[in-house]
Structure formats: structure tokens, C-alpha cells
Amino acid sequence: MTPVSDIIRRRFSCRSYENKPLDDDLLRTFRQAVEAPEPGLFGNAPRFVLLEMNELPREAWKKLGTYGVIKNARLYLAGMIRPAPMATCDYGYCKEKLILEATRLGLNTCWLGGTFAISAFGRAAGMRRDELLPTVSPVGYTAGHPRLAERILRGFAGSDHRLPWPELFFRGNASTPLAPEEAGPYAEALENVRLAPSASNKQPWRIIYDPNQKNFLFYLSRAIGYKHLRDVSLQEIDMGIALCHYDLTVKALGIAGSWHQDDAAPKIKSWEYTATWQAI
Ligand SMILES: Cc1cc2nc3c(=O)[nH]c(=O)nc-3n(C[C@H](O)[C@H](O)[C@H](O)COP(=O)(O)O)c2cc1C
């Protein structure tokens, strides 16, 4: 089994795909994961559908709105959710799990929150009246430059385009930076949050570690005036993705803990509290 940290390092936003169908076995394995409904950390279960290009008339695919952004994708993962408390966060969590499963299988993906036409995808995915379709993702083999692909496999992807630790992770309060050495066994999970994808690469996650309480408080530093697309905040999806990377990593390391929301979490100016992970 590939370690989750390797999978996280291998993932990158792929916008150009090889024009060939997926291997049947791979598609079957991925479809099983997509069609097994699983709730997120706060009990909301998004609905996922795989859309194959050839199921739609040619003209319809031209209207997908991904033209110029995504090249040659034959398969799309669409995810729908009913509005509810923490539903957007659970959406990010559950969909990122599928993105990482695709990555584990050697496939490439890209989160798309802006550059797709809701009407065409909604129709193809059988979107219901009470559902939202916040993002879709192409899934396929990268047509990227072999050297780039190799760079990615070696684990350099992303990290050179990410905020450094002192801007993301803190100890005890919102102004004392947390050094990786001080994070002990949790350093890997935090580094994996740092490598997470986020809309426009804004990296809105801020985390405060309390070594005495052995907990991590996750906050959202919302970009002012940032798009609230299709009734959904893309940055709340980003938070769900961050929780996913943290959660999968601590689980893989065998560190026990649980998630909850704490009404008494410290209020921090310009940050919004999302959730707490508490070691057991
Ligand atoms: C919620 C969300 C929405 C996104 N929407 C788009 C999009 O509409 N178009 C696009 O080209 N990339 C989109 N991205 C990809 C980000 O730009 C990308 O994750 C970020 O720049 C980091 O690069 P990386 O994924 O290669 O590590 C989105 C990512 C997320 C998490």
C-alpha cells in the first residue's frame, strides 16, 4: 500500500490529458470508490458520479465550459451536496479522498470550481433540485512533459508554491509560529496540509496547536471578496480538503484522535473557526 504522504506529494493539478480511454480495470476500481457513499467528518454524505465523455452528444461536451482550461479529458468526476451545516467542508473532505484514490491508481485530476458550465454537467450528472454541484474534476492520464512528471514523482510538486510553515501553523495562539520540530509526530500531517490543493492556491488554512491540550484548531482565513460561486464557498471546500489530508495522515501514522466543533474555541480576528482535532 502506497503511503498517503507519497500519494499527496504525487498529486498536482493536471490540465492536459492523453487522448486515450482509461484501462478497464482501473476504471472499475475507481468507479467502486466513487459509488460507495461515505459521510464526511460531520455526517454529510455527498453524491459522486463519473461522467464518461461518450455518454454525451458531441455538441454537449463543447458546452462544458472547460475549453481552454482542460485538454482532452474523457472522464469527469462530479460531486453533489445538499446544503446543510458543514456540508461544504464534508464535500471537500470526501471528494479529496477520491482525488487521492485516483492518484494512488496512477491517474491525474484537477479540482474545478470556476471553469465549468453548471448546466451541462448538472444535466449529465442527474443533479436533483435540492442539490448543489460545486466542483467537477477531469480524471485521466497526464499528457504532461515527462521531465515534469518525473519531478512530480520525486515529490517536488507544489511545495515550492506554498506558504511557509510560520504563516500557516502556530503554537498556543495565533501569533507564535510552530516549528516542524515542535510539532513532533504531527509534523507530517501538517506538512501534508501545506501541500493540499486550494482554490486559486490561496491556502486559507491556519492551524493552532496546543501541546498541553494535545489538540489542533483549524481556522479559515477568508480572502476578502473571494468568489462565492454557485452558492458555495470554495474556501470552505479548501478547509475540507485540508482536514482530509490531516485526518488521513494521522490515521496512517496510527495516531488516535477525533474531530468536533467547539463553541468555546478562541475567537481570532479575521480568522473563522472550523473544527478541532483532539488527540485521544
Ligand atoms: C476548490 C478548488 C477549486 C479549484 N478551481 C479551479 C478552476 O476552476 N480552474 C483551475 O484551473 N484550477 C482550479 N483549482 C486548482 C488550483 O488552482 C490548484 O489546486 C492550486 O493552484 C495548487 O496547485 P496544485 O493543485 O498543482 O498543487 C481549484 C482547486 C480547488 C481546491
The ligand as a Tripos MOL2 file, in Angstrom:
@<TRIPOS>MOLECULE
LIG
   31    33     1     0     0
SMALL
NO_CHARGES

@<TRIPOS>ATOM
      1 C1        -11.9310   24.0960   -4.5780 C.3       1 LIG1
      2 C2        -10.9470   24.2680   -5.7140 C.ar      1 LIG1
      3 C3        -11.3540   24.8640   -6.9110 C.ar      1 LIG1
      4 C4        -10.4530   24.9880   -7.9860 C.ar      1 LIG1
      5 N1        -10.8990   25.5380   -9.1670 N.ar      1 LIG1
      6 C5        -10.0620   25.5900  -10.2400 C.ar      1 LIG1
      7 C6        -10.5480   26.0600  -11.5100 C.ar      1 LIG1
      8 O1        -11.6990   26.4580  -11.6500 O.2       1 LIG1
      9 N2         -9.6830   26.0530  -12.5650 N.ar      1 LIG1
     10 C7         -8.3940   25.6170  -12.4450 C.ar      1 LIG1
     11 O2         -7.6710   25.6310  -13.4470 O.2       1 LIG1
     12 N3         -7.8930   25.1650  -11.2470 N.ar      1 LIG1
     13 C8         -8.6870   25.1310  -10.1560 C.ar      1 LIG1
     14 N4         -8.2260   24.6360   -8.9400 N.ar      1 LIG1
     15 C9         -6.8300   24.1320   -8.8230 C.3       1 LIG1
     16 C10        -5.9280   25.0920   -8.0230 C.3       1 LIG1
     17 O3         -5.5950   26.1950   -8.8190 O.3       1 LIG1
     18 C11        -4.6480   24.3250   -7.5660 C.3       1 LIG1
     19 O4         -5.0280   23.3090   -6.6710 O.3       1 LIG1
     20 C12        -3.6230   25.2000   -6.8950 C.3       1 LIG1
     21 O5         -3.1360   26.1740   -7.7710 O.3       1 LIG1
     22 C13        -2.4110   24.3840   -6.3670 C.3       1 LIG1
     23 O6         -1.7520   23.6780   -7.4030 O.3       1 LIG1
     24 P1         -1.6490   22.0770   -7.3740 P.3       1 LIG1
     25 O7         -3.0510   21.5270   -7.2620 O.co2     1 LIG1
     26 O8         -0.9800   21.7180   -8.6590 O.co2     1 LIG1
     27 O9         -0.8420   21.6690   -6.1660 O.co2     1 LIG1
     28 C14        -9.1040   24.5330   -7.8430 C.ar      1 LIG1
     29 C15        -8.7110   23.9420   -6.6300 C.ar      1 LIG1
     30 C16        -9.6020   23.7880   -5.5860 C.ar      1 LIG1
     31 C17        -9.1680   23.1200   -4.3130 C.3       1 LIG1
@<TRIPOS>BOND
     1     1     2 1
     2     2     3 ar
     3     2    30 ar
     4     3     4 ar
     5     4     5 ar
     6     4    28 ar
     7     5     6 ar
     8     6     7 ar
     9     6    13 1
    10     7     8 2
    11     7     9 ar
    12     9    10 ar
    13    10    11 2
    14    10    12 ar
    15    12    13 ar
    16    13    14 ar
    17    14    15 1
    18    14    28 ar
    19    15    16 1
    20    16    17 1
    21    16    18 1
    22    18    19 1
    23    18    20 1
    24    20    21 1
    25    20    22 1
    26    22    23 1
    27    23    24 1
    28    24    25 2
    29    24    26 1
    30    24    27 1
    31    28    29 ar
    32    29    30 ar
    33    30    31 1
@<TRIPOS>SUBSTRUCTURE
     1 LIG1         1 GROUP 0 **** ****
